[in-house]
Amino acid sequence: MRQRPAIIINRLDAERLQRLIDNASDKDMAVAQLLEEELARGEVRDPEDIPDDVVSMNSQVRFTDLTRGLKMIRTLVYPHSLESVADGISVMAPIGAALIGLKVGDIIEWPLPNNTETRLRIDAIYWQPEREKQFHR
């Protein structure tokens, strides 16, 4: 696996994600560990300082799974919001965890549970809370 691109994480997202990681069930432990690694290497910033082209929680993102040649539009959500967001993808799902903190144009190689990996590219951010001045969403 190549070196992962630099990531930027909203401070409030980082705190909430750490609580999710700390309370992860056995079935979510592999994703929780990967997410914790991402938090540890990420640059944590105040919500007001998140660039418009960075995937934060509740961002609606268009990305391409380069491994399978699939383009997707998903909103990155916390697990408890999954049922209420039609295009939601949980940050505790393998692909969801990969998206956090990436910038438009970034490509990341990310492990999947079946001992394979995928390559994802961020193509666009259609909606981002910080860009809309919703700093506590």
Backbone as a printed PyTorch tensor [residue, N CA C, xyz], in Angstrom:
tensor([[[  0.8410,  -1.1790,   0.0000],
         [  0.0000,   0.0000,   0.0000],
         [  0.8880,   1.2440,   0.0000]],

        [[  0.5360,   2.1830,  -0.8630],
         [  1.2980,   3.4320,  -0.9440],
         [  0.9970,   4.3230,   0.2520]],

        [[  1.8160,   5.3520,   0.3970],
         [  1.5730,   6.3150,   1.4570],
         [  0.2390,   7.0080,   1.2070]],

        [[ -0.5260,   7.1800,   2.2540],
         [ -1.8390,   7.8080,   2.1330],
         [ -1.6870,   9.3210,   2.0430]],

        [[ -2.6170,   9.9850,   1.3380],
         [ -2.5470,  11.4500,   1.2370],
         [ -2.7730,  12.1000,   2.5950]],

        [[ -2.2330,  13.2940,   2.7600],
         [ -2.4400,  14.0570,   3.9960],
         [ -3.9250,  14.3260,   4.1630]],

        [[ -4.3900,  14.3320,   5.4120],
         [ -5.8010,  14.6040,   5.6620],
         [ -5.9630,  15.7120,   6.7040]],

        [[ -7.1110,  16.3790,   6.6380],
         [ -7.4650,  17.4430,   7.5680],
         [ -8.8000,  17.0580,   8.2020]],

        [[ -8.8590,  17.1320,   9.5220],
         [-10.0700,  16.7080,  10.2320],
         [-10.5600,  17.8360,  11.1400]],

        [[-11.8470,  18.0780,  11.0680],
         [-12.5230,  19.0310,  11.9320],
         [-12.3500,  18.5510,  13.3930]],

        [[-11.9790,  19.4690,  14.2810],
         [-11.7380,  19.1260,  15.6820],
         [-12.9590,  18.4620,  16.3210]],

        [[-14.1540,  18.9790,  16.0450],
         [-15.3650,  18.3960,  16.6270],
         [-15.6110,  16.9930,  16.0620]],

        [[-15.3740,  16.8160,  14.7680],
         [-15.4900,  15.4840,  14.1630],
         [-14.5080,  14.5220,  14.8340]],

        [[-13.2780,  14.9710,  15.0400],
         [-12.2570,  14.1200,  15.6490],
         [-12.6840,  13.6590,  17.0450]],

        [[-13.2600,  14.5750,  17.8260],
         [-13.7170,  14.2140,  19.1810],
         [-14.8520,  13.1970,  19.1080]],

        [[-15.8050,  13.4200,  18.2170],
         [-16.9430,  12.4930,  18.0800],
         [-16.4830,  11.1420,  17.5450]],

        [[-15.5660,  11.1650,  16.5900],
         [-15.0470,   9.9190,  16.0370],
         [-14.2820,   9.1230,  17.0850]],

        [[-13.5420,   9.8130,  17.9250],
         [-12.7980,   9.1090,  18.9780],
         [-13.7630,   8.4010,  19.9300]],

        [[-14.9000,   9.0350,  20.2320],
         [-15.9060,   8.3720,  21.0800],
         [-16.4550,   7.1170,  20.3840]],

        [[-16.7070,   7.2140,  19.0750],
         [-17.1640,   6.0360,  18.3230],
         [-16.1290,   4.9160,  18.3810]],

        [[-14.8860,   5.2750,  18.1940],
         [-13.7910,   4.2990,  18.2270],
         [-13.7090,   3.6450,  19.6000]],

        [[-13.7800,   4.4650,  20.6410],
         [-13.6690,   3.9480,  22.0100],
         [-14.8020,   2.9840,  22.3540]],

        [[-15.9550,   3.1500,  21.7200],
         [-17.1260,   2.3200,  22.0200],
         [-17.4440,   1.3120,  20.9120]],

        [[-16.4910,   1.0680,  20.0330],
         [-16.7230,   0.1750,  18.8910],
         [-16.9730,  -1.2560,  19.3590]],

        [[-17.9090,  -1.9080,  18.6790],
         [-18.1930,  -3.3190,  18.9520],
         [-17.1000,  -4.1780,  18.3170]],

        [[-17.1030,  -5.4440,  18.6570],
         [-16.1090,  -6.3620,  18.0790],
         [-16.2000,  -6.3810,  16.5600]],

        [[-17.4240,  -6.3380,  16.0120],
         [-17.5700,  -6.4110,  14.5540],
         [-17.0560,  -5.1510,  13.8670]],

        [[-17.0030,  -4.0220,  14.5810],
         [-16.5210,  -2.7620,  14.0130],
         [-15.0560,  -2.4760,  14.3510]],

        [[-14.4160,  -3.3840,  15.0680],
         [-13.0690,  -3.1050,  15.5810],
         [-12.0410,  -2.8600,  14.4740]],

        [[-12.0920,  -3.6070,  13.3830],
         [-11.1010,  -3.4200,  12.3060],
         [-11.2180,  -2.0250,  11.7060]],

        [[-12.4410,  -1.5780,  11.4410],
         [-12.6410,  -0.2340,  10.8870],
         [-12.2590,   0.8080,  11.9340]],

        [[-12.6130,   0.5640,  13.1890],
         [-12.2820,   1.5070,  14.2610],
         [-10.7690,   1.7090,  14.3630]],

        [[-10.0080,   0.6400,  14.2170],
         [ -8.5430,   0.7560,  14.2820],
         [ -8.0010,   1.5770,  13.1190]],

        [[ -8.5370,   1.3520,  11.9280],
         [ -8.1080,   2.1360,  10.7650],
         [ -8.4680,   3.6100,  10.9500]],

        [[ -9.6670,   3.8560,  11.4570],
         [-10.1120,   5.2200,  11.6910],
         [ -9.2320,   5.9090,  12.7340]],

        [[ -8.8450,   5.1730,  13.7500],
         [ -7.9700,   5.7440,  14.7790],
         [ -6.6020,   6.1010,  14.1940]],

        [[ -6.1070,   5.2670,  13.2950],
         [ -4.8430,   5.5850,  12.6120],
         [ -4.9860,   6.8690,  11.8000]],

        [[ -6.1260,   7.0240,  11.1400],
         [ -6.3600,   8.2330,  10.3550],
         [ -6.4040,   9.4630,  11.2620]],

        [[ -7.0800,   9.3580,  12.3890],
         [ -7.1420,  10.4850,  13.3270],
         [ -5.7390,  10.8510,  13.8240]],

        [[ -4.9370,   9.8360,  14.0950],
         [ -3.5910,  10.0790,  14.6240],
         [ -2.7000,  10.7820,  13.6050]],

        [[ -2.8720,  10.4960,  12.3350],
         [ -2.0010,  11.1040,  11.3230],
         [ -2.5930,  12.3790,  10.7420]],

        [[ -3.8720,  12.6300,  10.9950],
         [ -4.5310,  13.7900,  10.4160],
         [ -4.1600,  15.0980,  11.0870]],

        [[ -4.2950,  16.1740,  10.3410],
         [ -4.1250,  17.5170,  10.8930],
         [ -5.4950,  17.9670,  11.4020]],

        [[ -5.6070,  18.1580,  12.7010],
         [ -6.8870,  18.5340,  13.3040],
         [ -6.9650,  20.0610,  13.3680]],

        [[ -8.0840,  20.5840,  12.8340],
         [ -8.2990,  22.0350,  12.8050],
         [ -9.6780,  22.3760,  13.3640]],

        [[ -9.8190,  23.6150,  13.8080],
         [-11.1320,  24.1000,  14.2230],
         [-12.0680,  24.0860,  13.0280]],

        [[-13.3800,  23.8960,  13.2660],
         [-14.3360,  23.8240,  12.1550],
         [-14.2590,  25.0200,  11.2050]],

        [[-14.0230,  26.1940,  11.7320],
         [-13.9590,  27.4050,  10.9100],
         [-12.7600,  27.4090,   9.9590]],

        [[-11.7840,  26.5400,  10.2180],
         [-10.5530,  26.5030,   9.4340],
         [-10.4720,  25.3260,   8.4570]],

        [[-11.5910,  24.6490,   8.2460],
         [-11.6160,  23.5140,   7.3140],
         [-11.7940,  24.0510,   5.8920]],

        [[-10.8630,  23.7290,   4.9830],
         [-11.0090,  24.1760,   3.5850],
         [-12.2680,  23.6010,   2.9340]],

        [[-12.7780,  24.2990,   1.9390],
         [-14.0070,  23.8980,   1.2370],
         [-13.8820,  22.5810,   0.4800]],

        [[-12.6590,  22.1620,   0.1830],
         [-12.4730,  20.9650,  -0.6430],
         [-12.1010,  19.7200,   0.1630]],

        [[-12.3970,  19.7400,   1.4830],
         [-12.0590,  18.6250,   2.3710],
         [-13.3370,  17.9050,   2.7980]],

        [[-13.3010,  16.5860,   2.7880],
         [-14.4390,  15.7790,   3.2270],
         [-14.4820,  15.7810,   4.7600]],

        [[-15.5540,  16.3500,   5.3020],
         [-15.7940,  16.3050,   6.7410],
         [-17.0760,  15.5170,   6.9800]],

        [[-17.3990,  15.2650,   8.2140],
         [-18.6340,  14.5500,   8.5190],
         [-19.8290,  15.3390,   7.9940]],

        [[-20.7910,  14.6260,   7.4640],
         [-22.0250,  15.1670,   6.8760],
         [-21.8070,  15.8210,   5.5160]],

        [[-20.6150,  15.6660,   4.9460],
         [-20.3610,  16.1590,   3.5910],
         [-20.9790,  15.2020,   2.5800]],

        [[-21.5540,  15.7700,   1.5170],
         [-22.0180,  14.9560,   0.3980],
         [-20.9060,  14.9610,  -0.6500]],

        [[-20.4300,  13.7730,  -0.9840],
         [-19.2070,  13.6080,  -1.7690],
         [-19.4710,  12.7510,  -3.0040]],

        [[-18.8780,  13.1650,  -4.1260],
         [-18.8420,  12.2920,  -5.2970],
         [-17.4360,  11.7070,  -5.3550]],

        [[-17.3750,  10.3880,  -5.4030],
         [-16.0690,   9.7290,  -5.4770],
         [-16.1480,   8.5570,  -6.4320]],

        [[-14.9750,   8.1270,  -6.8740],
         [-14.8750,   7.0030,  -7.7960],
         [-14.1040,   5.8840,  -7.1180]],

        [[-14.6880,   4.6920,  -7.1600],
         [-13.9870,   3.4830,  -6.7540],
         [-13.2030,   3.0560,  -7.9920]],

        [[-11.9330,   3.3840,  -8.0260],
         [-11.0980,   3.1220,  -9.1990],
         [-10.8680,   1.6320,  -9.4210]],

        [[-10.9810,   0.8500,  -8.3690],
         [-10.7840,  -0.5920,  -8.4830],
         [-11.9080,  -1.2250,  -9.2840]],

        [[-13.1450,  -0.7590,  -9.0380],
         [-14.3080,  -1.3460,  -9.7170],
         [-14.8690,  -0.4500, -10.8140]],

        [[-14.3200,   0.7580, -10.9580],
         [-14.8050,   1.6670, -11.9740],
         [-16.1970,   2.2170, -11.6910]],

        [[-16.5370,   2.3770, -10.4090],
         [-17.8560,   2.8740, -10.0140],
         [-17.7760,   4.2980,  -9.4850]],

        [[-18.6700,   5.1570,  -9.9740],
         [-18.7930,   6.5110,  -9.4400],
         [-19.9670,   6.5170,  -8.4740]],

        [[-19.7780,   7.1580,  -7.3180],
         [-20.8220,   7.1830,  -6.2940],
         [-20.9610,   8.5790,  -5.7150]],

        [[-22.1650,   8.8650,  -5.2440],
         [-22.4260,  10.0820,  -4.4720],
         [-22.9870,   9.6190,  -3.1390]],

        [[-22.3010,   9.9700,  -2.0560],
         [-22.7170,   9.5560,  -0.7170],
         [-22.5140,  10.7160,   0.2560]],

        [[-23.3200,  10.6950,   1.3120],
         [-23.1550,  11.6370,   2.4150],
         [-22.5240,  10.8740,   3.5670]],

        [[-21.3730,  11.3490,   4.0450],
         [-20.6360,  10.6790,   5.1160],
         [-21.2970,  10.9960,   6.4520]],

        [[-21.8280,   9.9630,   7.1180],
         [-22.6010,  10.1760,   8.3430],
         [-22.1050,   9.2940,   9.4840]],

        [[-22.5250,   9.6790,  10.6870],
         [-22.3190,   8.8270,  11.8550],
         [-23.3090,   7.6720,  11.7630]],

        [[-22.9840,   6.5280,  12.3490],
         [-23.8650,   5.3500,  12.2200],
         [-25.3210,   5.6200,  12.6180]],

        [[-25.5350,   6.4160,  13.6490],
         [-26.9070,   6.6510,  14.1110],
         [-27.7450,   7.4530,  13.1120]],

        [[-27.1090,   8.1130,  12.1500],
         [-27.8310,   8.9110,  11.1450],
         [-28.0760,   8.1570,   9.8450]],

        [[-27.5790,   6.9580,   9.7510],
         [-27.6250,   6.2100,   8.4990],
         [-29.0490,   6.0310,   7.9660]],

        [[-29.9900,   5.7150,   8.8330],
         [-31.3630,   5.4720,   8.3830],
         [-32.0640,   6.7350,   7.9080]],

        [[-31.6380,   7.8960,   8.3760],
         [-32.3420,   9.1370,   8.0420],
         [-31.7200,   9.8880,   6.8610]],

        [[-30.6390,   9.3750,   6.2890],
         [-29.9750,  10.0240,   5.1510],
         [-29.9970,   9.0480,   3.9710]],

        [[-30.7650,   9.4050,   2.9430],
         [-31.0090,   8.4860,   1.8190],
         [-29.7220,   7.9890,   1.1610]],

        [[-28.7320,   8.8620,   0.9880],
         [-27.4860,   8.4600,   0.3130],
         [-26.3430,   8.3020,   1.3130]],

        [[-26.6830,   8.0410,   2.5750],
         [-25.6730,   7.9800,   3.6270],
         [-24.7430,   6.7870,   3.5170]],

        [[-23.5040,   7.0300,   3.9250],
         [-22.5250,   5.9620,   4.1220],
         [-21.9060,   6.2200,   5.4930]],

        [[-21.8830,   5.1980,   6.3200],
         [-21.3820,   5.3460,   7.6830],
         [-19.8620,   5.4960,   7.7020]],

        [[-19.4000,   6.3560,   8.5770],
         [-17.9550,   6.5150,   8.7760],
         [-17.3590,   5.2390,   9.3860]],

        [[-18.2200,   4.3690,   9.9280],
         [-17.7580,   3.1030,  10.4830],
         [-17.8130,   1.9610,   9.4570]],

        [[-18.1840,   2.2770,   8.2220],
         [-18.0780,   1.3070,   7.1260],
         [-16.6880,   1.4780,   6.5100]],

        [[-16.1110,   0.4150,   5.9730],
         [-14.7440,   0.5370,   5.4390],
         [-14.5700,   1.6950,   4.4440]],

        [[-15.4670,   1.8290,   3.4830],
         [-15.3320,   2.9010,   2.4910],
         [-15.5490,   4.2620,   3.1550]],

        [[-16.5150,   4.3580,   4.0560],
         [-16.7870,   5.6210,   4.7530],
         [-15.5790,   6.1090,   5.5350]],

        [[-14.9340,   5.1970,   6.2380],
         [-13.7550,   5.5690,   7.0250],
         [-12.6340,   6.0980,   6.1310]],

        [[-12.5530,   5.5810,   4.9210],
         [-11.5030,   6.0060,   3.9910],
         [-11.6780,   7.4530,   3.5520]],

        [[-12.9210,   7.9430,   3.5200],
         [-13.2040,   9.2540,   2.9390],
         [-12.8280,  10.4300,   3.8420]],

        [[-12.8960,  10.2480,   5.1440],
         [-12.7530,  11.3690,   6.0750],
         [-11.4190,  12.0990,   5.8890]],

        [[-11.5020,  13.4070,   5.7330],
         [-10.3150,  14.2550,   5.6820],
         [ -9.6530,  14.4080,   4.3310]],

        [[-10.0950,  13.6320,   3.3310],
         [ -9.4860,  13.7290,   2.0050],
         [ -9.9210,  15.0070,   1.2930]],

        [[ -9.0980,  15.4490,   0.3460],
         [ -9.4070,  16.6300,  -0.4650],
         [ -9.8240,  16.1850,  -1.8640]],

        [[-10.5390,  17.0550,  -2.5480],
         [-10.9090,  16.7980,  -3.9320],
         [ -9.6220,  16.5230,  -4.7290]],

        [[ -9.6400,  15.4480,  -5.4850],
         [ -8.4790,  15.0420,  -6.2740],
         [ -7.6240,  13.9770,  -5.6070]],

        [[ -7.7490,  13.8190,  -4.2840],
         [ -6.9550,  12.8100,  -3.5800],
         [ -7.3670,  11.4030,  -3.9850]],

        [[ -6.3820,  10.5050,  -4.0000],
         [ -6.6020,   9.0760,  -4.2120],
         [ -6.0290,   8.3530,  -3.0010]],

        [[ -6.8180,   7.4140,  -2.4670],
         [ -6.3600,   6.6420,  -1.3170],
         [ -6.5370,   5.1620,  -1.5940]],

        [[ -5.5560,   4.3890,  -1.1930],
         [ -5.6800,   2.9300,  -1.2160],
         [ -6.1260,   2.5260,   0.1730]],

        [[ -7.1580,   1.6760,   0.2390],
         [ -7.7790,   1.3940,   1.5270],
         [ -8.1080,  -0.0970,   1.6480]],

        [[ -7.7520,  -0.7090,   2.7860],
         [ -8.0320,  -2.1370,   2.9590],
         [ -9.5220,  -2.4040,   3.1610]],

        [[ -9.9670,  -3.5320,   2.6550],
         [-11.3440,  -3.9800,   2.8340],
         [-11.3490,  -5.2530,   3.6780]],

        [[-12.4870,  -5.5790,   4.2660],
         [-12.5490,  -6.7340,   5.1750],
         [-12.2010,  -8.0770,   4.5440]],

        [[-12.3700,  -8.2190,   3.2370],
         [-12.1010,  -9.5060,   2.5840],
         [-10.6410,  -9.6670,   2.1520]],

        [[ -9.7470,  -8.9770,   2.8470],
         [ -8.3020,  -9.0320,   2.5660],
         [ -7.9410,  -8.5330,   1.1780]],

        [[ -8.7490,  -7.6370,   0.6370],
         [ -8.4160,  -6.9570,  -0.6020],
         [ -8.2920,  -5.4760,  -0.2620]],

        [[ -8.0440,  -4.6820,  -1.2600],
         [ -8.0600,  -3.2410,  -1.0270],
         [ -8.6810,  -2.5540,  -2.2220]],

        [[ -9.0720,  -1.3190,  -1.9950],
         [ -9.6910,  -0.5350,  -3.0400],
         [ -8.9360,   0.7740,  -3.1830]],

        [[ -9.1020,   1.3970,  -4.3230],
         [ -8.5380,   2.7310,  -4.5600],
         [ -9.7080,   3.6650,  -4.8060]],

        [[ -9.7570,   4.7260,  -4.0200],
         [-10.8400,   5.6950,  -4.1160],
         [-10.2830,   7.0580,  -4.4910]],

        [[-11.0340,   7.7830,  -5.3200],
         [-10.6500,   9.1530,  -5.6930],
         [-11.8180,  10.0880,  -5.3670]],

        [[-11.5020,  11.1860,  -4.6970],
         [-12.5120,  12.1950,  -4.3960],
         [-12.6500,  13.0870,  -5.6260]],

        [[-13.8710,  13.1270,  -6.1960],
         [-14.1120,  13.8970,  -7.4130],
         [-14.7200,  15.2670,  -7.1350]],

        [[-15.6000,  15.3690,  -6.1460],
         [-16.2650,  16.6430,  -5.8480],
         [-16.9150,  16.5630,  -4.4800]],

        [[-17.0820,  17.7190,  -3.8780],
         [-17.8540,  17.8290,  -2.6380],
         [-19.0400,  18.7220,  -2.9540]],

        [[-20.2270,  18.1180,  -2.9660],
         [-21.4370,  18.8640,  -3.3080],
         [-21.9420,  19.7140,  -2.1400]],

        [[-21.7720,  19.1860,  -0.9320],
         [-22.2220,  19.9270,   0.2510],
         [-21.2790,  19.6060,   1.4020]],

        [[-20.9140,  20.6520,   2.1430],
         [-20.0190,  20.4980,   3.2880],
         [-20.5140,  21.4360,   4.3790]],

        [[-20.7210,  20.9440,   5.6140],
         [-21.2460,  21.8030,   6.6840],
         [-20.4130,  23.0600,   6.9210]],

        [[-19.1040,  22.9120,   6.9300],
         [-18.2420,  24.0650,   7.2190],
         [-18.3810,  25.1500,   6.1520]],

        [[-18.5040,  24.7480,   4.9020],
         [-18.6740,  25.7150,   3.8020],
         [-19.9870,  26.4830,   3.9750]],

        [[-20.9960,  25.8160,   4.5660],
         [-22.2990,  26.4420,   4.8030],
         [-22.3850,  27.1250,   6.1660]],

        [[-21.2290,  27.2490,   6.8370],
         [-21.1370,  27.8960,   8.1540],
         [-21.9140,  27.1430,   9.2310]],

        [[-22.1120,  25.8410,   9.0380],
         [-22.7550,  24.9850,  10.0450],
         [-21.6450,  24.2630,  10.8090]],

        [[-21.0060,  24.9910,  11.6920],
         [-19.7760,  24.5060,  12.3270],
         [-19.9900,  23.4320,  13.3920]],

        [[-21.2040,  23.2470,  13.8580],
         [-21.4250,  22.2900,  14.9290],
         [-22.2980,  21.1200,  14.5000]],

        [[-22.4680,  20.9600,  13.2080],
         [-23.3200,  19.8900,  12.6820],
         [-22.6550,  18.5410,  12.8660]]])
